[in-house]
Amino acid sequence: MHKRWLAVVALVVVALAVLPTSSARPVSPSSPSASPGWVTTAKQRLSNLDTKSAAPMTGYSRAQFGSAWDDVDLNGRDTRNDILVRDLKQVVFNGSSDCKVAEGTLRDPYTATTINFVQGPKTSSAVQIDHLVALAAAWRTGAKQWKPELRLFYANDSLVLLAVDGPANNQKSDKDAAAWVVPNNPAYQCKYVAKQIAVKTKYELWVTQPERTAMSGMLSGC
């Protein structure tokens, strides 16, 4: 099994060799004083993105991006739990292993609320892992043309992923910035758009004209 995944990782490395290296870091400001720099970077990146019409959804399914939450980095923990460990505070693991998060606290960026996460069939969905640029949205703006290995890598890339409130994530669904931009926490909107632009830059995804207009308008007020 490990040999198979090592082969996948090798293919992904080759595929990513053509992607822009300067944009591999997420736009993630940590203080108000950093704002001018990351906003300027986001604007520059947006100006460099191609503008095209959305591609048809013909052929799309979640399976096109591989099975959900694979352990692509072979650390013994699936991607969902990797992101929970990164984004939650006061993490408690299930049993003696650190493979699955049992409890934790999330300060949700989409609603500005605090969620006490408890793993279980009736409670786990309170915290979901959002693809900042949804898989279907990526498909419409370039991912349809990718090899399966690159789609698998995208679906599990920590730059693309964020732990968020489950109902808010369901509300967002596969909407792009022209249709959904963190309505319940306006303070996070600038960061949200900048992160989306960072993802699109890294993976050379294009934007639609309504998406560009929305992103540009949002950044102009940051």
Number of C-alpha atoms within 10 A of each C-alpha: 5 9 8 8 15 14 12 17 19 11 16 19 14 11 15 14 9 11 14 12 11 8 17 14 12 17 22 15 15 8 7 7 8 11 16 12 11 18 21 15 17 25 16 12 17 24 12 12 17 15 17 14 12 16 15 11 12 9 8 15 12 11 11 20 23 18 10 14 16 18 16 19 16 13 10 14 18 18 23 22 20 21 20 25 21 12 17 22 15 11 18 16 17 13 10 7 10 16 16 20 23 18 21 19 18 22 17 20 21 23 18 16 13 12 17 16 21 18 17 10 7 8 11 14 15 17 24 20 20 23 25 26 25 19 24 21 21 25 25 23 24 18 24 20 10 14 14 18 19 21 22 23 22 22 24 24 16 16 20 22 22 19 24 24 24 18 15 19 20 11 10 19 16 18 15 23 23 14 11 14 21 19 13 14 14 15 14 16 22 21 21 22 26 26 23 23 30 26 26 23 23 21 20 19 21 24 26 20 15 15 16 20 13 18 26 16 11 17 18 11 8 13
